Amino acid sequence: MSMRIYTKTGDKGNTSLIGGTKVPKSHLRIEAYGTVDELNSYIGLCRDLLEDAQSRELLQEVQDRLFTIGSSLACDPVKEPKMRIPDLKESDVTLLEKEMDRMDGILPAMKHFVLPGGHATLSQLHIARCVCRRAERCCVRLELDSLEVDPIVLKYLNRLSDYLFVLSRYTGQLLGAEEIPWRPRTGA
């Protein structure tokens, strides 16, 4: 027998963390893993839009890591040590850094801030970057409220947003899309 998607347990605005602890759906932990889920979905869209096989492969790896982060955030931190939740590793961060270094080696030096846009795929990558930053801010708020976030999660989300920025520039170059420089208005 297959599992039902609906449980009716959330109809009154509450949900359960992994481990059974009941919390309101407005709880910061729910906001954090919900934002990570949103990011994962957006990265799926970006992956579908990309033509570069290496970038597509890495984004699929990122999606797997985001499920790892989501499961960690969805778990009651008091009960998590007793559970078999997958974990994030420093090598996951290093992978993003190495890929950024590879792409940066191909890209022209940045001489100005870049406005998001120039091609629909680039715009989608920039939106994913912004969602990633929001997920990072949610996790920082959890940490500041002493709700326990593994420091590697914060580091990974920070690096991922940087990666998405570099990926947008790299993809723009592959597509022949011109970068749109931000030229601040000066004077009256």
MARLOTOR-327210 format. One record per residue (C-alpha): x, z, y; residue number from 1. Coordinates in Angstrom, 2 decimals. Layout:
<sites>
(site (X; Z; Y); NUM) ...
</sites>
This chain:
<sites>
(site (0.00; 0.00; 0.00); 1) (site (1.31; -0.86; 3.43); 2) (site (1.63; 1.63; 6.26); 3) (site (-0.87; 1.43; 9.11); 4) (site (0.45; 0.81; 12.62); 5) (site (-2.14; 3.04; 14.27); 6) (site (-2.30; 6.74; 13.52); 7) (site (-4.81; 7.92; 16.16); 8) (site (-2.59; 10.98; 16.71); 9) (site (-1.56; 9.79; 20.18); 10) (site (-5.07; 9.30; 21.53); 11) (site (-4.86; 12.51; 23.55); 12) (site (-1.52; 11.72; 25.18); 13) (site (0.84; 13.43; 22.76); 14) (site (3.32; 12.12; 20.24); 15) (site (5.85; 13.49; 17.77); 16) (site (9.60; 13.26; 17.89); 17) (site (11.47; 12.52; 14.69); 18) (site (11.44; 15.94; 13.07); 19) (site (7.81; 16.65; 13.95); 20) (site (8.10; 18.34; 17.36); 21) (site (5.02; 17.45; 19.45); 22) (site (5.60; 16.42; 23.08); 23) (site (3.48; 14.75; 25.77); 24) (site (3.96; 10.99; 26.04); 25) (site (5.17; 11.61; 29.60); 26) (site (8.15; 13.64; 28.30); 27) (site (11.50; 12.41; 29.58); 28) (site (12.77; 11.90; 26.02); 29) (site (9.85; 9.51; 25.37); 30) (site (10.59; 7.72; 28.66); 31) (site (14.24; 7.35; 27.65); 32) (site (13.69; 5.88; 24.21); 33) (site (10.79; 3.78; 25.48); 34) (site (13.09; 2.26; 28.09); 35) (site (15.74; 1.60; 25.43); 36) (site (13.02; -0.13; 23.37); 37) (site (12.06; -2.23; 26.42); 38) (site (15.73; -3.14; 26.87); 39) (site (15.98; -4.12; 23.21); 40) (site (12.99; -6.43; 23.57); 41) (site (14.42; -7.99; 26.71); 42) (site (17.75; -8.56; 25.02); 43) (site (15.87; -10.32; 22.22); 44) (site (14.41; -12.68; 24.81); 45) (site (17.87; -13.28; 26.32); 46) (site (19.33; -13.93; 22.88); 47) (site (16.63; -16.52; 22.23); 48) (site (17.50; -18.28; 25.51); 49) (site (21.27; -18.43; 24.96); 50) (site (22.93; -21.42; 23.33); 51) (site (26.39; -19.85; 22.86); 52) (site (26.57; -18.69; 19.22); 53) (site (29.15; -15.94; 19.88); 54) (site (27.01; -14.41; 22.63); 55) (site (23.87; -14.63; 20.49); 56) (site (25.66; -12.90; 17.62); 57) (site (26.91; -10.08; 19.84); 58) (site (23.47; -9.57; 21.39); 59) (site (22.03; -9.16; 17.89); 60) (site (24.68; -6.50; 17.25); 61) (site (23.68; -4.86; 20.56); 62) (site (20.05; -4.82; 19.43); 63) (site (21.08; -2.95; 16.29); 64) (site (23.00; -0.40; 18.40); 65) (site (19.98; 0.03; 20.67); 66) (site (17.86; 0.91; 17.63); 67) (site (20.53; 3.50; 16.79); 68) (site (20.31; 4.90; 20.34); 69) (site (16.52; 4.88; 20.23); 70) (site (16.43; 6.80; 16.96); 71) (site (18.85; 9.36; 18.37); 72) (site (16.76; 9.79; 21.53); 73) (site (13.52; 9.97; 19.51); 74) (site (14.86; 12.84; 17.44); 75) (site (14.37; 16.50; 18.26); 76) (site (17.98; 17.49; 19.12); 77) (site (17.57; 20.87; 17.39); 78) (site (16.63; 19.16; 14.12); 79) (site (18.89; 16.08; 14.39); 80) (site (22.00; 17.61; 12.75); 81) (site (19.96; 18.12; 9.58); 82) (site (18.79; 14.48; 9.51); 83) (site (20.50; 11.26; 8.59); 84) (site (20.24; 9.47; 11.95); 85) (site (22.66; 6.54; 12.38); 86) (site (25.30; 7.17; 15.00); 87) (site (27.03; 5.22; 17.71); 88) (site (30.81; 4.91; 17.56); 89) (site (33.56; 4.42; 20.12); 90) (site (34.27; 1.06; 18.46); 91) (site (30.82; -0.10; 19.65); 92) (site (31.94; 0.47; 23.25); 93) (site (35.30; -1.17; 22.57); 94) (site (33.57; -4.27; 21.21); 95) (site (31.72; -4.74; 24.51); 96) (site (34.94; -4.20; 26.48); 97) (site (36.87; -6.76; 24.42); 98) (site (34.12; -9.32; 24.84); 99) (site (34.02; -8.73; 28.61); 100) (site (37.81; -9.17; 28.76); 101) (site (37.52; -12.44; 26.81); 102) (site (34.84; -13.83; 29.14); 103) (site (36.62; -12.57; 32.27); 104) (site (39.70; -14.49; 31.16); 105) (site (37.69; -17.72; 31.41); 106) (site (35.74; -16.94; 34.59); 107) (site (36.94; -17.48; 38.14); 108) (site (37.72; -14.30; 40.06); 109) (site (34.74; -12.78; 41.84); 110) (site (35.19; -13.00; 45.60); 111) (site (31.70; -11.90; 46.61); 112) (site (28.62; -10.14; 45.33); 113) (site (26.39; -12.45; 43.31); 114) (site (22.64; -12.76; 43.74); 115) (site (20.70; -12.91; 40.46); 116) (site (19.41; -16.42; 39.80); 117) (site (20.60; -19.99; 39.61); 118) (site (19.03; -20.59; 36.18); 119) (site (16.15; -18.95; 34.30); 120) (site (18.49; -17.66; 31.57); 121) (site (20.77; -16.00; 34.13); 122) (site (17.79; -14.35; 35.80); 123) (site (16.64; -12.96; 32.44); 124) (site (20.13; -11.55; 31.76); 125) (site (20.09; -9.86; 35.17); 126) (site (16.68; -8.32; 34.44); 127) (site (18.04; -7.01; 31.12); 128) (site (20.98; -5.53; 33.05); 129) (site (18.58; -3.74; 35.40); 130) (site (16.52; -2.38; 32.49); 131) (site (19.78; -1.18; 30.94); 132) (site (20.67; 0.69; 34.13); 133) (site (17.21; 2.30; 34.11); 134) (site (17.71; 3.38; 30.48); 135) (site (21.05; 4.87; 31.50); 136) (site (19.42; 6.78; 34.38); 137) (site (16.76; 8.15; 32.01); 138) (site (19.47; 9.40; 29.67); 139) (site (21.39; 10.97; 32.54); 140) (site (18.21; 12.82; 33.59); 141) (site (17.81; 14.06; 30.00); 142) (site (21.39; 15.32; 30.04); 143) (site (20.95; 16.98; 33.45); 144) (site (17.84; 18.74; 32.15); 145) (site (19.91; 20.08; 29.22); 146) (site (17.94; 17.99; 26.75); 147) (site (21.06; 16.90; 24.87); 148) (site (22.18; 13.29; 24.94); 149) (site (25.27; 12.31; 23.02); 150) (site (27.92; 11.33; 25.62); 151) (site (28.66; 8.11; 23.70); 152) (site (25.08; 6.97; 24.44); 153) (site (25.69; 7.23; 28.19); 154) (site (29.02; 5.45; 27.85); 155) (site (27.55; 2.64; 25.74); 156) (site (24.63; 2.00; 28.10); 157) (site (27.00; 1.98; 31.07); 158) (site (29.28; -0.54; 29.40); 159) (site (26.34; -2.61; 28.16); 160) (site (25.04; -3.13; 31.71); 161) (site (28.54; -4.29; 32.73); 162) (site (28.61; -6.61; 29.72); 163) (site (25.25; -8.12; 30.65); 164) (site (26.54; -8.85; 34.16); 165) (site (29.66; -10.58; 32.85); 166) (site (27.56; -12.42; 30.26); 167) (site (25.33; -13.76; 33.03); 168) (site (28.36; -15.13; 34.88); 169) (site (29.82; -16.57; 31.68); 170) (site (26.52; -18.16; 30.68); 171) (site (26.20; -19.60; 34.17); 172) (site (29.56; -21.26; 33.77); 173) (site (28.57; -22.68; 30.36); 174) (site (25.34; -24.03; 31.88); 175) (site (27.07; -25.42; 34.97); 176) (site (24.90; -23.20; 37.17); 177) (site (26.40; -22.41; 40.54); 178) (site (26.76; -18.73; 41.44); 179) (site (24.71; -17.70; 44.44); 180) (site (26.92; -15.61; 46.74); 181) (site (25.38; -12.81; 48.73); 182) (site (26.13; -13.45; 52.36); 183) (site (25.06; -10.41; 54.35); 184) (site (23.35; -11.19; 57.61); 185) (site (25.35; -9.92; 60.55); 186) (site (24.44; -9.67; 64.17); 187) (site (21.02; -9.54; 65.78); 188) 
</sites>
